[in-house]
Amino acid sequence: MLEPPDDSGDYRLRIISAIALAVRDVLDSTPRTARLGFLIFAVIVATALATKIL
């Protein structure tokens, strides 16, 4: 039986960096008043995803 390659940390890093880039892009393109609400939402979503992924 073939063993899967042990690169479990690789996809986690890719997902986290993709989330970080998406958050940065949205924060750069939104007005200042919407940034705080979106940032709080993004932190909640990222925390939920990180606990499931990690």
PDB file as gemmi writes it, atoms N, CA and C in Angstrom:
CRYST1    1.000    1.000    1.000  90.00  90.00  90.00 P 1                      
ATOM      1  N   MET A   1       0.853  -1.190   0.000  1.00  0.00           N  
ATOM      2  CA  MET A   1       0.000   0.000   0.000  1.00  0.00           C  
ATOM      3  C   MET A   1       0.895   1.249   0.000  1.00  0.00           C  
ATOM      4  N   LEU A   2       0.544   2.202  -0.811  1.00  0.00           N  
ATOM      5  CA  LEU A   2       1.349   3.414  -0.929  1.00  0.00           C  
ATOM      6  C   LEU A   2       1.031   4.393   0.188  1.00  0.00           C  
ATOM      7  N   GLU A   3       2.062   4.984   0.720  1.00  0.00           N  
ATOM      8  CA  GLU A   3       1.909   6.007   1.752  1.00  0.00           C  
ATOM      9  C   GLU A   3       1.816   7.378   1.094  1.00  0.00           C  
ATOM     10  N   PRO A   4       0.894   8.235   1.548  1.00  0.00           N  
ATOM     11  CA  PRO A   4       0.865   9.596   1.002  1.00  0.00           C  
ATOM     12  C   PRO A   4       2.099  10.368   1.438  1.00  0.00           C  
ATOM     13  N   PRO A   5       2.553  11.295   0.644  1.00  0.00           N  
ATOM     14  CA  PRO A   5       3.727  12.084   1.040  1.00  0.00           C  
ATOM     15  C   PRO A   5       3.417  12.918   2.281  1.00  0.00           C  
ATOM     16  N   ASP A   6       4.420  13.108   3.104  1.00  0.00           N  
ATOM     17  CA  ASP A   6       4.232  13.859   4.344  1.00  0.00           C  
ATOM     18  C   ASP A   6       4.501  15.344   4.104  1.00  0.00           C  
ATOM     19  N   ASP A   7       3.544  15.996   3.473  1.00  0.00           N  
ATOM     20  CA  ASP A   7       3.657  17.443   3.244  1.00  0.00           C  
ATOM     21  C   ASP A   7       2.442  18.156   3.822  1.00  0.00           C  
ATOM     22  N   SER A   8       1.997  17.682   4.971  1.00  0.00           N  
ATOM     23  CA  SER A   8       0.786  18.234   5.570  1.00  0.00           C  
ATOM     24  C   SER A   8       0.926  19.711   5.902  1.00  0.00           C  
ATOM     25  N   GLY A   9       2.119  20.173   6.231  1.00  0.00           N  
ATOM     26  CA  GLY A   9       2.309  21.581   6.541  1.00  0.00           C  
ATOM     27  C   GLY A   9       2.251  22.462   5.312  1.00  0.00           C  
ATOM     28  N   ASP A  10       2.510  21.900   4.134  1.00  0.00           N  
ATOM     29  CA  ASP A  10       2.560  22.686   2.910  1.00  0.00           C  
ATOM     30  C   ASP A  10       1.195  23.253   2.543  1.00  0.00           C  
ATOM     31  N   TYR A  11       0.150  22.417   2.558  1.00  0.00           N  
ATOM     32  CA  TYR A  11      -1.157  22.923   2.169  1.00  0.00           C  
ATOM     33  C   TYR A  11      -1.704  23.880   3.219  1.00  0.00           C  
ATOM     34  N   ARG A  12      -1.356  23.678   4.474  1.00  0.00           N  
ATOM     35  CA  ARG A  12      -1.799  24.604   5.517  1.00  0.00           C  
ATOM     36  C   ARG A  12      -1.211  25.991   5.279  1.00  0.00           C  
ATOM     37  N   LEU A  13       0.067  26.022   4.948  1.00  0.00           N  
ATOM     38  CA  LEU A  13       0.721  27.305   4.690  1.00  0.00           C  
ATOM     39  C   LEU A  13       0.112  27.982   3.468  1.00  0.00           C  
ATOM     40  N   ARG A  14      -0.187  27.219   2.436  1.00  0.00           N  
ATOM     41  CA  ARG A  14      -0.807  27.795   1.234  1.00  0.00           C  
ATOM     42  C   ARG A  14      -2.180  28.375   1.535  1.00  0.00           C  
ATOM     43  N   ILE A  15      -2.980  27.655   2.318  1.00  0.00           N  
ATOM     44  CA  ILE A  15      -4.326  28.136   2.645  1.00  0.00           C  
ATOM     45  C   ILE A  15      -4.245  29.401   3.491  1.00  0.00           C  
ATOM     46  N   ILE A  16      -3.370  29.390   4.491  1.00  0.00           N  
ATOM     47  CA  ILE A  16      -3.245  30.561   5.360  1.00  0.00           C  
ATOM     48  C   ILE A  16      -2.743  31.774   4.582  1.00  0.00           C  
ATOM     49  N   SER A  17      -1.778  31.566   3.678  1.00  0.00           N  
ATOM     50  CA  SER A  17      -1.268  32.697   2.909  1.00  0.00           C  
ATOM     51  C   SER A  17      -2.317  33.202   1.916  1.00  0.00           C  
ATOM     52  N   ALA A  18      -3.120  32.300   1.355  1.00  0.00           N  
ATOM     53  CA  ALA A  18      -4.181  32.736   0.444  1.00  0.00           C  
ATOM     54  C   ALA A  18      -5.222  33.562   1.182  1.00  0.00           C  
ATOM     55  N   ILE A  19      -5.568  33.142   2.398  1.00  0.00           N  
ATOM     56  CA  ILE A  19      -6.520  33.912   3.205  1.00  0.00           C  
ATOM     57  C   ILE A  19      -5.942  35.281   3.540  1.00  0.00           C  
ATOM     58  N   ALA A  20      -4.663  35.309   3.901  1.00  0.00           N  
ATOM     59  CA  ALA A  20      -4.028  36.581   4.246  1.00  0.00           C  
ATOM     60  C   ALA A  20      -3.995  37.530   3.053  1.00  0.00           C  
ATOM     61  N   LEU A  21      -3.700  37.004   1.867  1.00  0.00           N  
ATOM     62  CA  LEU A  21      -3.680  37.852   0.671  1.00  0.00           C  
ATOM     63  C   LEU A  21      -5.073  38.376   0.339  1.00  0.00           C  
ATOM     64  N   ALA A  22      -6.082  37.542   0.480  1.00  0.00           N  
ATOM     65  CA  ALA A  22      -7.454  37.978   0.199  1.00  0.00           C  
ATOM     66  C   ALA A  22      -7.878  39.068   1.174  1.00  0.00           C  
ATOM     67  N   VAL A  23      -7.547  38.896   2.438  1.00  0.00           N  
ATOM     68  CA  VAL A  23      -7.890  39.910   3.443  1.00  0.00           C  
ATOM     69  C   VAL A  23      -7.181  41.219   3.140  1.00  0.00           C  
ATOM     70  N   ARG A  24      -5.901  41.139   2.776  1.00  0.00           N  
ATOM     71  CA  ARG A  24      -5.148  42.359   2.466  1.00  0.00           C  
ATOM     72  C   ARG A  24      -5.745  43.080   1.264  1.00  0.00           C  
ATOM     73  N   ASP A  25      -6.112  42.334   0.223  1.00  0.00           N  
ATOM     74  CA  ASP A  25      -6.692  42.952  -0.963  1.00  0.00           C  
ATOM     75  C   ASP A  25      -8.008  43.642  -0.656  1.00  0.00           C  
ATOM     76  N   VAL A  26      -8.855  43.005   0.132  1.00  0.00           N  
ATOM     77  CA  VAL A  26     -10.147  43.611   0.467  1.00  0.00           C  
ATOM     78  C   VAL A  26      -9.941  44.846   1.336  1.00  0.00           C  
ATOM     79  N   LEU A  27      -9.026  44.757   2.291  1.00  0.00           N  
ATOM     80  CA  LEU A  27      -8.793  45.911   3.155  1.00  0.00           C  
ATOM     81  C   LEU A  27      -8.208  47.088   2.380  1.00  0.00           C  
ATOM     82  N   ASP A  28      -7.433  46.819   1.351  1.00  0.00           N  
ATOM     83  CA  ASP A  28      -6.870  47.900   0.550  1.00  0.00           C  
ATOM     84  C   ASP A  28      -7.924  48.584  -0.315  1.00  0.00           C  
ATOM     85  N   SER A  29      -9.006  47.863  -0.648  1.00  0.00           N  
ATOM     86  CA  SER A  29      -9.977  48.419  -1.587  1.00  0.00           C  
ATOM     87  C   SER A  29     -11.264  48.898  -0.923  1.00  0.00           C  
ATOM     88  N   THR A  30     -11.390  48.790   0.394  1.00  0.00           N  
ATOM     89  CA  THR A  30     -12.620  49.209   1.060  1.00  0.00           C  
ATOM     90  C   THR A  30     -12.416  50.530   1.792  1.00  0.00           C  
ATOM     91  N   PRO A  31     -13.484  51.277   1.995  1.00  0.00           N  
ATOM     92  CA  PRO A  31     -13.366  52.508   2.773  1.00  0.00           C  
ATOM     93  C   PRO A  31     -13.006  52.215   4.230  1.00  0.00           C  
ATOM     94  N   ARG A  32     -12.485  53.210   4.898  1.00  0.00           N  
ATOM     95  CA  ARG A  32     -11.958  53.026   6.255  1.00  0.00           C  
ATOM     96  C   ARG A  32     -13.029  52.552   7.234  1.00  0.00           C  
ATOM     97  N   THR A  33     -14.269  52.998   7.090  1.00  0.00           N  
ATOM     98  CA  THR A  33     -15.314  52.627   8.044  1.00  0.00           C  
ATOM     99  C   THR A  33     -15.673  51.150   7.947  1.00  0.00           C  
ATOM    100  N   ALA A  34     -15.543  50.574   6.754  1.00  0.00           N  
ATOM    101  CA  ALA A  34     -15.884  49.167   6.581  1.00  0.00           C  
ATOM    102  C   ALA A  34     -14.743  48.240   6.971  1.00  0.00           C  
ATOM    103  N   ARG A  35     -13.547  48.784   7.105  1.00  0.00           N  
ATOM    104  CA  ARG A  35     -12.384  47.932   7.377  1.00  0.00           C  
ATOM    105  C   ARG A  35     -12.464  47.238   8.728  1.00  0.00           C  
ATOM    106  N   LEU A  36     -12.884  47.946   9.752  1.00  0.00           N  
ATOM    107  CA  LEU A  36     -12.902  47.364  11.090  1.00  0.00           C  
ATOM    108  C   LEU A  36     -13.880  46.197  11.177  1.00  0.00           C  
ATOM    109  N   GLY A  37     -15.069  46.386  10.632  1.00  0.00           N  
ATOM    110  CA  GLY A  37     -16.057  45.300  10.639  1.00  0.00           C  
ATOM    111  C   GLY A  37     -15.580  44.102   9.852  1.00  0.00           C  
ATOM    112  N   PHE A  38     -15.000  44.349   8.703  1.00  0.00           N  
ATOM    113  CA  PHE A  38     -14.508  43.234   7.898  1.00  0.00           C  
ATOM    114  C   PHE A  38     -13.335  42.554   8.582  1.00  0.00           C  
ATOM    115  N   LEU A  39     -12.479  43.327   9.219  1.00  0.00           N  
ATOM    116  CA  LEU A  39     -11.323  42.749   9.898  1.00  0.00           C  
ATOM    117  C   LEU A  39     -11.756  41.830  11.031  1.00  0.00           C  
ATOM    118  N   ILE A  40     -12.752  42.242  11.800  1.00  0.00           N  
ATOM    119  CA  ILE A  40     -13.268  41.392  12.874  1.00  0.00           C  
ATOM    120  C   ILE A  40     -13.853  40.110  12.289  1.00  0.00           C  
ATOM    121  N   PHE A  41     -14.629  40.245  11.209  1.00  0.00           N  
ATOM    122  CA  PHE A  41     -15.204  39.077  10.551  1.00  0.00           C  
ATOM    123  C   PHE A  41     -14.123  38.150  10.022  1.00  0.00           C  
ATOM    124  N   ALA A  42     -13.091  38.710   9.414  1.00  0.00           N  
ATOM    125  CA  ALA A  42     -12.011  37.907   8.851  1.00  0.00           C  
ATOM    126  C   ALA A  42     -11.250  37.164   9.939  1.00  0.00           C  
ATOM    127  N   VAL A  43     -11.054  37.793  11.079  1.00  0.00           N  
ATOM    128  CA  VAL A  43     -10.361  37.127  12.186  1.00  0.00           C  
ATOM    129  C   VAL A  43     -11.192  35.956  12.697  1.00  0.00           C  
ATOM    130  N   ILE A  44     -12.493  36.139  12.799  1.00  0.00           N  
ATOM    131  CA  ILE A  44     -13.366  35.051  13.260  1.00  0.00           C  
ATOM    132  C   ILE A  44     -13.334  33.890  12.276  1.00  0.00           C  
ATOM    133  N   VAL A  45     -13.449  34.184  10.977  1.00  0.00           N  
ATOM    134  CA  VAL A  45     -13.439  33.138   9.963  1.00  0.00           C  
ATOM    135  C   VAL A  45     -12.081  32.441   9.919  1.00  0.00           C  
ATOM    136  N   ALA A  46     -11.007  33.214   9.958  1.00  0.00           N  
ATOM    137  CA  ALA A  46      -9.670  32.624   9.906  1.00  0.00           C  
ATOM    138  C   ALA A  46      -9.415  31.737  11.125  1.00  0.00           C  
ATOM    139  N   THR A  47      -9.899  32.157  12.281  1.00  0.00           N  
ATOM    140  CA  THR A  47      -9.735  31.338  13.483  1.00  0.00           C  
ATOM    141  C   THR A  47     -10.517  30.039  13.364  1.00  0.00           C  
ATOM    142  N   ALA A  48     -11.734  30.124  12.846  1.00  0.00           N  
ATOM    143  CA  ALA A  48     -12.541  28.917  12.674  1.00  0.00           C  
ATOM    144  C   ALA A  48     -11.889  27.968  11.674  1.00  0.00           C  
ATOM    145  N   LEU A  49     -11.391  28.507  10.581  1.00  0.00           N  
ATOM    146  CA  LEU A  49     -10.730  27.662   9.584  1.00  0.00           C  
ATOM    147  C   LEU A  49      -9.430  27.070  10.131  1.00  0.00           C  
ATOM    148  N   ALA A  50      -8.675  27.865  10.861  1.00  0.00           N  
ATOM    149  CA  ALA A  50      -7.396  27.390  11.382  1.00  0.00           C  
ATOM    150  C   ALA A  50      -7.599  26.262  12.390  1.00  0.00           C  
ATOM    151  N   THR A  51      -8.637  26.347  13.192  1.00  0.00           N  
ATOM    152  CA  THR A  51      -8.859  25.283  14.162  1.00  0.00           C  
ATOM    153  C   THR A  51      -9.293  23.995  13.482  1.00  0.00           C  
ATOM    154  N   LYS A  52     -10.006  24.099  12.368  1.00  0.00           N  
ATOM    155  CA  LYS A  52     -10.389  22.893  11.631  1.00  0.00           C  
ATOM    156  C   LYS A  52      -9.220  22.337  10.819  1.00  0.00           C  
ATOM    157  N   ILE A  53      -8.426  23.223  10.222  1.00  0.00           N  
ATOM    158  CA  ILE A  53      -7.329  22.777   9.359  1.00  0.00           C  
ATOM    159  C   ILE A  53      -6.155  22.294  10.191  1.00  0.00           C  
ATOM    160  N   LEU A  54      -5.788  23.068  11.195  1.00  0.00           N  
ATOM    161  CA  LEU A  54      -4.633  22.733  12.022  1.00  0.00           C  
ATOM    162  C   LEU A  54      -5.077  21.806  13.118  1.00  0.00           C  
TER     163      LEU A  54                                                      
END                                                                             
